[in-house]
Amino acid sequence: MPVPGDASPRGPLDGLLVADFSRVLAGPYATMLLADLGAEVIKVEAPGGDDTRTWVPPERDGVSTYYLAINRNKRSISLDLADPDDLAAARELANRADIMIENFKPGGLRRFGLDYETVSERNATIIYASISGFGTAEGASLPGYDLLVQAASGLMSLTGDQDGPGYRAGISVFDVMTGMHAAIGILSALHHRDSTGAGQHIEVNLLSSALSALVNHTSAYVAGNTVPSRMGNAHPSLFPYEPLPTADRDLIIIAGNDGQFRILCRELGLDGLPEDARFAHNEDRTRNREQLRPLLVDKLKQRTADEWFAKLSAAGVPCGPINHVDGGVALATRLGLDPVVEVGEGTDAVPVIRNPITFGTTPTRHVLAPPRLNEHGADIRAWLATPNTEDR
């Protein structure tokens, strides 16, 4: 470990060193997941720091909450790759790392000798992950912003009211998914390295992740020759599977199969509907949704959303409120999921959302607060300046 004294729990990736040359979201999200699992992550930042440090509001004690969301359990060093001494430190870090992850424009690290080909000559077992927006071929020069990919992939054509404009998702959904794909690729390559001793280069890009994540919609096109379109909150292949009005506000109601629909009808006092040929099976309900919806809504409007939530949930019908984010955190808390943990100590402690993975034996860790820019620079530089005696 470059900085001694870390007595945090030993996660499943304990002993692995990650050189994190990424910034903004997809890469930092991936490396935070690895750090939560026990890897030692050194976050390499330009002198101005990660862009997300300045993405405010909102903020906490002058620090962007965006940055705080994706950089816990890491140590920060600021390196100017145009400076010979800093470049030497960056190369030495890459030499010692088990994993390196970067999201420069494709080929952008070649002039610094930090591209995969050059790094792997000095560190043959490295797992090197590259993240781009549109791949390394014809899309290499395109900037990799999530919003561009939401538009280009087709997601925005699926999001919003049927007769309205397309909307972006409320989060940078493909950045997050690409970060998860990067982490999956890294873990798979580590498994391969354990059995063969060989490192390798992993490449992920936002557009490919987006097309994969569009699942049934891209399948509708490539397998069914159907181009999906916006349907508001409706589902193209299921009904009911959307918000429906009650006496006071909307409630999500789902009947994912015929059995759930029968229970829903029983609880609504509509026992005859499942025997109606128009509504007997999911395909029938989906095709005849405009006839079925008012029958359901007429009953739902007789009680409040909370009343229906209690009654339908108890009967086994999937349903739920439409919360704001605070309501989502409160629900997870009520359900015993303990979604919020504090990282850091004393006045530096920061509340963050817990890693969603639970291990029975090798727990995830929530120890280090998101680092200040170059917070650990002196210690890391001193460690890099000492001879490397570790066997690889």
GUDOKE-685790 format. One record per residue (C-alpha): residue number from 1; residue in one letter; x, y, z. Coordinates in pm, 1 decimal, padded with zeros to 6 digits, always signed. Example, Ala and Ser with C-alpha at 12.3 -4.5 7.8 and 13.67 -1.06 7.14 Angstrom:
BEGIN
+-----+---+----------+----------+----------+
|   k | r |        X |        Y |        Z |
+-----+---+----------+----------+----------+
|   1 | a | +01230.0 | -00450.0 | +00780.0 |
|   2 | s | +01367.0 | -00106.0 | +00714.0 |
+-----+---+----------+----------+----------+
END
This chain:
BEGIN
+-----+---+----------+----------+----------+
|   k | r |        X |        Y |        Z |
+-----+---+----------+----------+----------+
|   1 | m | +00000.0 | +00000.0 | +00000.0 |
|   2 | p | +00139.5 | +00343.0 | -00085.4 |
|   3 | v | +00007.5 | +00499.9 | +00234.5 |
|   4 | p | +00041.5 | +00289.7 | +00552.3 |
|   5 | g | -00194.8 | +00276.2 | +00845.5 |
|   6 | d | -00523.0 | +00192.0 | +00671.8 |
|   7 | a | -00698.6 | -00042.0 | +00912.3 |
|   8 | s | -01021.5 | -00060.2 | +00710.6 |
|   9 | p | -01188.9 | -00397.8 | +00645.8 |
|  10 | r | -01017.6 | -00614.6 | +00388.4 |
|  11 | g | -01250.8 | -00644.9 | +00090.9 |
|  12 | p | -01237.6 | -00907.0 | -00184.4 |
|  13 | l | -01001.6 | -00689.4 | -00392.5 |
|  14 | d | -00759.9 | -00626.4 | -00105.4 |
|  15 | g | -00400.3 | -00600.4 | -00226.2 |
|  16 | l | -00479.4 | -00467.5 | -00572.6 |
|  17 | l | -00351.5 | -00126.0 | -00679.8 |
|  18 | v | -00555.6 | +00083.7 | -00923.9 |
|  19 | a | -00401.4 | +00377.2 | -01111.4 |
|  20 | d | -00703.4 | +00593.1 | -01187.9 |
|  21 | f | -00635.6 | +00834.2 | -01474.2 |
|  22 | s | -01006.3 | +00892.4 | -01537.5 |
|  23 | r | -01227.3 | +01187.2 | -01457.1 |
|  24 | v | -01589.9 | +01303.7 | -01452.5 |
|  25 | l | -01826.8 | +01003.5 | -01411.9 |
|  26 | a | -01790.0 | +00668.6 | -01592.5 |
|  27 | g | -01428.6 | +00605.4 | -01491.4 |
|  28 | p | -01450.3 | +00744.7 | -01136.6 |
|  29 | y | -01768.9 | +00545.2 | -01075.5 |
|  30 | a | -01591.5 | +00225.9 | -01185.4 |
|  31 | t | -01287.6 | +00293.6 | -00966.3 |
|  32 | m | -01506.0 | +00380.9 | -00667.2 |
|  33 | l | -01672.6 | +00040.5 | -00699.1 |
|  34 | l | -01328.1 | -00122.5 | -00702.7 |
|  35 | a | -01220.5 | +00086.8 | -00403.7 |
|  36 | d | -01533.5 | -00011.4 | -00211.2 |
|  37 | l | -01437.4 | -00374.0 | -00273.9 |
|  38 | g | -01096.3 | -00323.3 | -00115.0 |
|  39 | a | -00866.1 | -00210.7 | -00395.9 |
|  40 | e | -00621.8 | +00072.1 | -00329.0 |
|  41 | v | -00717.9 | +00346.4 | -00576.4 |
|  42 | i | -00486.4 | +00636.4 | -00650.6 |
|  43 | k | -00675.5 | +00912.1 | -00827.9 |
|  44 | v | -00446.4 | +01102.9 | -01063.3 |
|  45 | e | -00571.4 | +01455.2 | -01128.9 |
|  46 | a | -00448.0 | +01740.5 | -01342.3 |
|  47 | p | -00342.7 | +02051.9 | -01146.9 |
|  48 | g | -00693.4 | +02194.1 | -01188.7 |
|  49 | g | -00853.7 | +01878.7 | -01049.8 |
|  50 | d | -01137.5 | +01658.2 | -01172.7 |
|  51 | d | -01398.3 | +01861.2 | -01361.7 |
|  52 | t | -01673.6 | +01747.2 | -01124.2 |
|  53 | r | -01510.1 | +01931.2 | -00833.7 |
|  54 | t | -01653.0 | +02249.7 | -00985.8 |
|  55 | w | -01996.8 | +02115.9 | -01083.1 |
|  56 | v | -02211.2 | +02315.5 | -00840.1 |
|  57 | p | -02471.0 | +02363.4 | -00705.3 |
|  58 | p | -02544.6 | +02163.4 | -00494.5 |
|  59 | e | -02244.3 | +02146.6 | -00266.0 |
|  60 | r | -02140.1 | +02049.3 | +00085.5 |
|  61 | d | -01889.9 | +02269.2 | +00267.2 |
|  62 | g | -01784.6 | +02415.1 | -00065.3 |
|  63 | v | -01734.8 | +02077.8 | -00235.9 |
|  64 | s | -01952.5 | +01958.1 | -00522.8 |
|  65 | t | -02188.4 | +01683.2 | -00413.8 |
|  66 | y | -02146.5 | +01538.9 | -00763.4 |
|  67 | y | -01776.0 | +01486.3 | -00692.1 |
|  68 | l | -01852.4 | +01347.6 | -00346.8 |
|  69 | a | -02087.9 | +01087.6 | -00495.0 |
|  70 | i | -01822.0 | +00900.0 | -00692.6 |
|  71 | n | -01482.4 | +00945.4 | -00528.1 |
|  72 | r | -01485.5 | +00788.9 | -00181.3 |
|  73 | n | -01217.5 | +00542.5 | -00069.7 |
|  74 | k | -00955.8 | +00696.7 | -00300.2 |
|  75 | r | -00631.3 | +00888.0 | -00252.9 |
|  76 | s | -00552.4 | +01189.9 | -00469.9 |
|  77 | i | -00231.1 | +01303.3 | -00631.8 |
|  78 | s | -00207.8 | +01597.8 | -00870.8 |
|  79 | l | +00027.4 | +01539.6 | -01164.2 |
|  80 | d | +00102.0 | +01765.4 | -01459.3 |
|  81 | l | +00191.6 | +01523.3 | -01738.1 |
|  82 | a | +00372.0 | +01806.4 | -01921.2 |
|  83 | d | +00618.2 | +01826.2 | -01630.7 |
|  84 | p | +00903.3 | +01571.5 | -01660.8 |
|  85 | d | +00911.5 | +01485.1 | -01289.6 |
|  86 | d | +00535.4 | +01444.7 | -01270.2 |
|  87 | l | +00533.0 | +01235.5 | -01585.8 |
|  88 | a | +00800.2 | +01010.8 | -01438.2 |
|  89 | a | +00583.5 | +00964.5 | -01128.5 |
|  90 | a | +00280.6 | +00882.5 | -01345.2 |
|  91 | r | +00478.8 | +00623.1 | -01538.7 |
|  92 | e | +00610.4 | +00466.8 | -01219.6 |
|  93 | l | +00256.1 | +00445.6 | -01085.0 |
|  94 | a | +00148.3 | +00267.0 | -01404.0 |
|  95 | n | +00447.8 | +00032.8 | -01368.4 |
|  96 | r | +00336.3 | -00071.9 | -01020.5 |
|  97 | a | -00038.2 | -00088.2 | -01077.0 |
|  98 | d | -00243.1 | -00403.6 | -01114.0 |
|  99 | i | -00512.3 | -00203.4 | -01291.3 |
| 100 | m | -00505.6 | +00121.6 | -01484.8 |
| 101 | i | -00817.8 | +00297.4 | -01605.5 |
| 102 | e | -00837.9 | +00605.2 | -01827.7 |
| 103 | n | -01092.5 | +00798.3 | -02031.6 |
| 104 | f | -00877.0 | +01030.8 | -02237.7 |
| 105 | k | -00968.6 | +01064.6 | -02604.1 |
| 106 | p | -00854.1 | +00746.8 | -02779.8 |
| 107 | g | -00478.6 | +00768.6 | -02827.4 |
| 108 | g | -00451.0 | +01074.2 | -02602.1 |
| 109 | l | -00205.1 | +00911.2 | -02361.2 |
| 110 | r | +00029.5 | +00781.7 | -02630.2 |
| 111 | r | +00241.9 | +01095.6 | -02636.5 |
| 112 | f | +00306.0 | +01053.3 | -02264.3 |
| 113 | g | +00402.4 | +00687.5 | -02289.8 |
| 114 | l | +00096.1 | +00594.6 | -02084.8 |
| 115 | d | -00096.7 | +00410.5 | -02355.3 |
| 116 | y | -00158.0 | +00037.7 | -02319.6 |
| 117 | e | +00110.9 | -00070.9 | -02563.9 |
| 118 | t | +00381.1 | +00127.1 | -02386.7 |
| 119 | v | +00266.3 | +00056.2 | -02031.3 |
| 120 | s | +00232.5 | -00316.9 | -02096.2 |
| 121 | e | +00591.2 | -00333.7 | -02220.2 |
| 122 | r | +00699.9 | -00234.4 | -01869.4 |
| 123 | n | +00414.3 | -00403.3 | -01682.2 |
| 124 | a | +00310.1 | -00715.6 | -01870.1 |
| 125 | t | +00040.6 | -00821.5 | -01622.9 |
| 126 | i | -00148.0 | -00492.2 | -01607.0 |
| 127 | i | -00523.0 | -00484.3 | -01661.9 |
| 128 | y | -00567.4 | -00162.9 | -01860.3 |
| 129 | a | -00919.1 | -00028.2 | -01915.2 |
| 130 | s | -01001.7 | +00248.2 | -02163.2 |
| 131 | i | -01336.4 | +00428.2 | -02169.5 |
| 132 | s | -01450.2 | +00636.6 | -02466.6 |
| 133 | g | -01771.0 | +00787.5 | -02593.6 |
| 134 | f | -01798.6 | +00627.8 | -02935.4 |
| 135 | g | -01514.1 | +00375.9 | -02964.0 |
| 136 | t | -01171.7 | +00391.2 | -03124.3 |
| 137 | a | -01260.4 | +00367.4 | -03494.2 |
| 138 | e | -01463.2 | +00629.9 | -03680.6 |
| 139 | g | -01599.2 | +00767.3 | -03351.2 |
| 140 | a | -01261.0 | +00824.2 | -03188.6 |
| 141 | s | -01270.9 | +01203.0 | -03225.0 |
| 142 | l | -01625.7 | +01246.4 | -03092.5 |
| 143 | p | -01658.3 | +01384.6 | -02738.4 |
| 144 | g | -01803.6 | +01134.3 | -02494.0 |
| 145 | y | -02078.8 | +01317.5 | -02309.8 |
| 146 | d | -02368.7 | +01116.2 | -02172.4 |
| 147 | l | -02629.1 | +01355.2 | -02312.8 |
| 148 | l | -02491.4 | +01311.7 | -02664.7 |
| 149 | v | -02518.1 | +00935.0 | -02626.3 |
| 150 | q | -02870.4 | +00953.5 | -02483.4 |
| 151 | a | -02965.8 | +01142.2 | -02798.6 |
| 152 | a | -02764.8 | +00940.6 | -03050.7 |
| 153 | s | -02852.8 | +00596.3 | -02909.9 |
| 154 | g | -03228.2 | +00651.1 | -02932.0 |
| 155 | l | -03300.7 | +00678.7 | -02558.3 |
| 156 | m | -03440.4 | +01030.8 | -02592.9 |
| 157 | s | -03678.5 | +00908.4 | -02862.3 |
| 158 | l | -03821.5 | +00673.5 | -02597.7 |
| 159 | t | -03840.8 | +00919.1 | -02307.4 |
| 160 | g | -04126.2 | +01165.8 | -02266.1 |
| 161 | d | -04490.0 | +01203.2 | -02361.4 |
| 162 | q | -04605.2 | +01038.9 | -02680.0 |
| 163 | d | -04676.8 | +01368.6 | -02856.0 |
| 164 | g | -04404.4 | +01574.2 | -02687.7 |
| 165 | p | -04031.5 | +01624.3 | -02733.7 |
| 166 | g | -03771.8 | +01370.4 | -02631.9 |
| 167 | y | -03621.0 | +01405.7 | -02285.1 |
| 168 | r | -03293.4 | +01303.8 | -02130.7 |
| 169 | a | -03305.1 | +01064.9 | -01838.1 |
| 170 | g | -03277.4 | +01233.8 | -01500.2 |
| 171 | i | -02925.3 | +01097.1 | -01446.1 |
| 172 | s | -02627.3 | +01033.9 | -01673.7 |
| 173 | v | -02750.6 | +00680.7 | -01708.8 |
| 174 | f | -02504.1 | +00559.5 | -01972.0 |
| 175 | d | -02201.4 | +00697.2 | -01789.1 |
| 176 | v | -02304.0 | +00491.3 | -01486.5 |
| 177 | m | -02373.4 | +00180.4 | -01695.7 |
| 178 | t | -02044.6 | +00214.2 | -01881.1 |
| 179 | g | -01865.7 | +00245.6 | -01547.1 |
| 180 | m | -02028.3 | -00078.7 | -01433.7 |
| 181 | h | -01934.3 | -00247.5 | -01762.9 |
| 182 | a | -01575.5 | -00131.9 | -01711.1 |
| 183 | a | -01572.4 | -00278.0 | -01360.2 |
| 184 | i | -01716.5 | -00608.0 | -01486.9 |
| 185 | g | -01453.4 | -00621.3 | -01760.4 |
| 186 | i | -01174.4 | -00551.0 | -01512.1 |
| 187 | l | -01290.3 | -00822.4 | -01272.9 |
| 188 | s | -01320.6 | -01070.8 | -01558.9 |
| 189 | a | -00969.1 | -00985.4 | -01678.6 |
| 190 | l | -00836.8 | -01030.9 | -01325.3 |
| 191 | h | -00989.7 | -01378.8 | -01318.4 |
| 192 | h | -00820.2 | -01453.6 | -01650.1 |
| 193 | r | -00489.8 | -01317.7 | -01518.9 |
| 194 | d | -00513.9 | -01536.9 | -01210.6 |
| 195 | s | -00526.7 | -01845.7 | -01432.6 |
| 196 | t | -00286.2 | -01740.4 | -01708.4 |
| 197 | g | -00064.7 | -01465.6 | -01564.1 |
| 198 | a | -00148.1 | -01242.9 | -01859.5 |
| 199 | g | -00275.7 | -00887.3 | -01848.8 |
| 200 | q | -00488.8 | -00735.7 | -02122.0 |
| 201 | h | -00649.5 | -00422.5 | -02262.9 |
| 202 | i | -01022.8 | -00366.9 | -02201.9 |
| 203 | e | -01221.0 | -00114.4 | -02402.7 |
| 204 | v | -01573.8 | +00007.2 | -02328.1 |
| 205 | n | -01765.1 | +00295.5 | -02481.1 |
| 206 | l | -02083.1 | +00480.1 | -02397.8 |
| 207 | l | -02266.9 | +00410.8 | -02723.2 |
| 208 | s | -02214.9 | +00033.5 | -02707.7 |
| 209 | s | -02319.3 | +00034.2 | -02342.6 |
| 210 | a | -02626.5 | +00237.0 | -02435.1 |
| 211 | l | -02737.2 | +00001.1 | -02710.8 |
| 212 | s | -02690.8 | -00294.1 | -02476.3 |
| 213 | a | -02881.8 | -00116.8 | -02198.9 |
| 214 | l | -03177.1 | -00040.1 | -02427.3 |
| 215 | v | -03240.6 | -00416.6 | -02413.8 |
| 216 | n | -03599.0 | -00479.8 | -02532.8 |
| 217 | h | -03601.8 | -00163.0 | -02745.1 |
| 218 | t | -03289.1 | -00242.5 | -02945.8 |
| 219 | s | -03407.1 | -00603.4 | -02965.0 |
| 220 | a | -03740.1 | -00483.1 | -03105.4 |
| 221 | y | -03546.9 | -00324.6 | -03389.1 |
| 222 | v | -03271.9 | -00577.4 | -03464.5 |
| 223 | a | -03486.9 | -00889.3 | -03405.9 |
| 224 | g | -03836.0 | -00760.8 | -03480.3 |
| 225 | n | -03774.4 | -00485.7 | -03736.5 |
| 226 | t | -03978.1 | -00249.3 | -03515.9 |
| 227 | v | -03859.9 | +00100.8 | -03427.2 |
| 228 | p | -03996.1 | +00180.4 | -03077.9 |
| 229 | s | -04128.7 | +00526.4 | -02995.7 |
| 230 | r | -04222.5 | +00733.6 | -02692.5 |
| 231 | m | -04515.4 | +00610.2 | -02485.5 |
| 232 | g | -04491.2 | +00835.7 | -02181.4 |
| 233 | n | -04491.7 | +00613.0 | -01873.4 |
| 234 | a | -04651.9 | +00318.4 | -02054.8 |
| 235 | h | -04472.6 | -00006.5 | -02136.6 |
| 236 | p | -04489.2 | -00137.4 | -02493.9 |
| 237 | s | -04535.0 | -00500.8 | -02388.7 |
| 238 | l | -04710.5 | -00495.0 | -02049.3 |
| 239 | f | -05029.3 | -00350.5 | -01901.4 |
| 240 | p | -05084.3 | -00236.1 | -01637.3 |
| 241 | y | -04724.6 | -00126.3 | -01585.7 |
| 242 | e | -04744.7 | +00248.5 | -01525.5 |
| 243 | p | -04872.4 | +00517.1 | -01289.2 |
| 244 | l | -05249.8 | +00515.4 | -01249.0 |
| 245 | p | -05451.9 | +00786.1 | -01069.7 |
| 246 | t | -05608.2 | +00725.2 | -00728.9 |
| 247 | a | -05822.9 | +00956.4 | -00515.8 |
| 248 | d | -05528.7 | +01186.5 | -00440.7 |
| 249 | r | -05225.5 | +01105.0 | -00657.2 |
| 250 | d | -05075.1 | +00852.3 | -00895.6 |
| 251 | l | -04963.3 | +00508.0 | -00783.9 |
| 252 | i | -04743.9 | +00268.2 | -00979.5 |
| 253 | i | -04946.2 | -00046.7 | -01054.7 |
| 254 | i | -04789.7 | -00355.7 | -01212.8 |
| 255 | a | -04938.1 | -00683.0 | -01328.6 |
| 256 | g | -04641.1 | -00867.6 | -01468.5 |
| 257 | n | -04832.2 | -01188.5 | -01529.4 |
| 258 | d | -05186.8 | -01325.4 | -01540.7 |
| 259 | g | -05178.8 | -01431.5 | -01176.4 |
| 260 | q | -05092.8 | -01083.5 | -01056.0 |
| 261 | f | -05369.6 | -00940.7 | -01273.3 |
| 262 | r | -05624.2 | -01175.7 | -01114.5 |
| 263 | i | -05516.2 | -01065.7 | -00766.3 |
| 264 | l | -05532.2 | -00699.8 | -00868.5 |
| 265 | c | -05884.5 | -00744.5 | -01002.6 |
| 266 | r | -05992.3 | -00928.7 | -00689.5 |
| 267 | e | -05864.0 | -00647.6 | -00464.8 |
| 268 | l | -06033.1 | -00385.3 | -00683.8 |
| 269 | g | -06365.8 | -00571.6 | -00684.8 |
| 270 | l | -06338.5 | -00650.9 | -01056.0 |
| 271 | d | -06342.1 | -01030.2 | -01034.9 |
| 272 | g | -06498.4 | -01074.0 | -01377.3 |
| 273 | l | -06228.2 | -00896.3 | -01574.8 |
| 274 | p | -05978.7 | -01187.1 | -01592.5 |
| 275 | e | -06249.1 | -01393.1 | -01764.3 |
| 276 | d | -06308.7 | -01122.6 | -02025.8 |
| 277 | a | -06139.4 | -01235.8 | -02348.7 |
| 278 | r | -06010.4 | -00881.8 | -02401.4 |
| 279 | f | -05809.0 | -00897.3 | -02078.3 |
| 280 | a | -05745.1 | -01267.0 | -02008.8 |
| 281 | h | -05374.8 | -01268.0 | -02096.4 |
| 282 | n | -05097.6 | -01011.3 | -02105.7 |
| 283 | e | -05105.3 | -00988.2 | -02484.1 |
| 284 | d | -05479.7 | -00917.4 | -02467.1 |
| 285 | r | -05442.6 | -00655.4 | -02194.1 |
| 286 | t | -05162.3 | -00481.5 | -02379.3 |
| 287 | r | -05357.6 | -00472.3 | -02704.6 |
| 288 | n | -05673.2 | -00347.4 | -02529.8 |
| 289 | r | -05514.5 | -00118.7 | -02272.4 |
| 290 | e | -05731.4 | +00179.8 | -02367.8 |
| 291 | q | -06043.0 | -00018.6 | -02280.2 |
| 292 | l | -05895.7 | -00164.4 | -01961.3 |
| 293 | r | -05740.0 | +00149.0 | -01815.5 |
| 294 | p | -06066.9 | +00335.7 | -01736.2 |
| 295 | l | -06209.2 | +00027.0 | -01566.6 |
| 296 | l | -05910.9 | +00012.2 | -01332.4 |
| 297 | v | -05897.3 | +00387.5 | -01275.2 |
| 298 | d | -06266.2 | +00402.8 | -01184.6 |
| 299 | k | -06200.1 | +00171.0 | -00889.4 |
| 300 | l | -05862.5 | +00317.8 | -00794.4 |
| 301 | k | -06012.1 | +00665.4 | -00757.0 |
| 302 | q | -06226.2 | +00541.7 | -00470.8 |
| 303 | r | -05930.0 | +00533.4 | -00230.0 |
| 304 | t | -05605.9 | +00723.9 | -00175.2 |
| 305 | a | -05269.0 | +00610.2 | -00298.7 |
| 306 | d | -05156.1 | +00522.1 | +00054.4 |
| 307 | e | -05466.9 | +00314.2 | +00114.0 |
| 308 | w | -05424.9 | +00125.1 | -00211.3 |
| 309 | f | -05051.5 | +00081.8 | -00149.6 |
| 310 | a | -05121.7 | -00088.1 | +00183.7 |
| 311 | k | -05405.2 | -00304.3 | +00051.0 |
| 312 | l | -05245.2 | -00411.6 | -00277.3 |
| 313 | s | -04901.0 | -00470.7 | -00130.4 |
| 314 | a | -05046.9 | -00693.1 | +00138.1 |
| 315 | a | -05219.3 | -00895.4 | -00135.6 |
| 316 | g | -04898.7 | -00935.8 | -00335.4 |
| 317 | v | -04965.3 | -00686.2 | -00614.9 |
| 318 | p | -04649.5 | -00495.4 | -00717.6 |
| 319 | c | -04721.6 | -00128.1 | -00657.8 |
| 320 | g | -04554.9 | +00176.4 | -00510.9 |
| 321 | p | -04550.5 | +00550.7 | -00460.8 |
| 322 | i | -04374.3 | +00800.8 | -00686.4 |
| 323 | n | -04123.1 | +00951.1 | -00446.0 |
| 324 | h | -03880.4 | +01235.6 | -00464.1 |
| 325 | v | -03520.1 | +01136.4 | -00390.3 |
| 326 | d | -03566.5 | +01203.5 | -00019.4 |
| 327 | g | -03858.5 | +00963.4 | -00020.1 |
| 328 | g | -03649.6 | +00698.8 | -00190.8 |
| 329 | v | -03378.9 | +00725.0 | +00074.6 |
| 330 | a | -03643.4 | +00721.5 | +00348.9 |
| 331 | l | -03806.4 | +00409.1 | +00202.6 |
| 332 | a | -03473.2 | +00224.8 | +00188.3 |
| 333 | t | -03413.0 | +00325.6 | +00549.5 |
| 334 | r | -03754.0 | +00196.1 | +00658.4 |
| 335 | l | -03686.8 | -00131.2 | +00479.6 |
| 336 | g | -03365.3 | -00181.6 | +00676.1 |
| 337 | l | -03129.3 | -00131.1 | +00382.6 |
| 338 | d | -02920.8 | +00131.1 | +00568.2 |
| 339 | p | -02860.2 | +00332.2 | +00249.3 |
| 340 | v | -02653.4 | +00613.2 | +00402.8 |
| 341 | v | -02309.7 | +00571.1 | +00559.7 |
| 342 | e | -02046.7 | +00822.4 | +00665.5 |
| 343 | v | -01692.2 | +00812.0 | +00532.8 |
| 344 | g | -01400.9 | +00996.6 | +00686.6 |
| 345 | e | -01355.8 | +01109.1 | +01043.7 |
| 346 | g | -01455.3 | +01403.9 | +01257.2 |
| 347 | t | -01530.6 | +01723.9 | +01071.8 |
| 348 | d | -01417.8 | +01560.4 | +00746.1 |
| 349 | a | -01690.5 | +01293.5 | +00762.3 |
| 350 | v | -01921.5 | +01292.6 | +00460.9 |
| 351 | p | -02252.8 | +01106.0 | +00421.6 |
| 352 | v | -02262.3 | +00891.1 | +00107.6 |
| 353 | i | -02484.1 | +00623.2 | -00039.2 |
| 354 | r | -02373.5 | +00274.5 | +00059.3 |
| 355 | n | -02227.2 | +00040.0 | -00200.1 |
| 356 | p | -02523.3 | -00177.0 | -00308.1 |
| 357 | i | -02332.9 | -00509.2 | -00286.9 |
| 358 | t | -02337.2 | -00713.2 | +00033.9 |
| 359 | f | -02077.6 | -00983.2 | +00095.6 |
| 360 | g | -02108.4 | -01246.2 | +00366.2 |
| 361 | t | -01735.5 | -01278.0 | +00431.6 |
| 362 | t | -01541.8 | -00996.0 | +00264.2 |
| 363 | p | -01737.1 | -00676.8 | +00333.1 |
| 364 | t | -01735.8 | -00366.2 | +00123.5 |
| 365 | r | -01564.1 | -00073.5 | +00291.1 |
| 366 | h | -01675.7 | +00283.5 | +00345.7 |
| 367 | v | -01372.6 | +00446.2 | +00503.1 |
| 368 | l | -01201.8 | +00729.3 | +00317.9 |
| 369 | a | -01381.7 | +01055.5 | +00246.5 |
| 370 | p | -01358.0 | +01176.8 | -00114.2 |
| 371 | p | -01007.8 | +01326.0 | -00121.8 |
| 372 | r | -00914.6 | +01689.4 | -00146.4 |
| 373 | l | -00710.4 | +01768.8 | -00456.2 |
| 374 | n | -00357.1 | +01630.5 | -00405.5 |
| 375 | e | -00443.4 | +01541.7 | -00045.7 |
| 376 | h | -00211.8 | +01240.4 | -00052.3 |
| 377 | g | +00035.2 | +01373.0 | -00309.7 |
| 378 | a | +00339.2 | +01394.9 | -00081.9 |
| 379 | d | +00295.5 | +01041.9 | +00056.7 |
| 380 | i | +00236.2 | +00891.4 | -00285.8 |
| 381 | r | +00536.3 | +01071.9 | -00438.3 |
| 382 | a | +00756.8 | +00945.6 | -00154.7 |
| 383 | w | +00631.6 | +00590.7 | -00209.0 |
| 384 | l | +00689.8 | +00609.5 | -00585.0 |
| 385 | a | +01043.7 | +00733.6 | -00524.0 |
| 386 | t | +01136.5 | +00424.2 | -00323.2 |
| 387 | p | +01257.5 | +00110.8 | -00503.6 |
| 388 | n | +00977.7 | -00127.0 | -00592.4 |
| 389 | t | +01054.4 | -00459.0 | -00425.9 |
| 390 | e | +00713.2 | -00618.8 | -00471.0 |
| 391 | d | +00692.8 | -00936.3 | -00676.5 |
| 392 | r | +00439.0 | -00910.4 | -00955.5 |
+-----+---+----------+----------+----------+
END
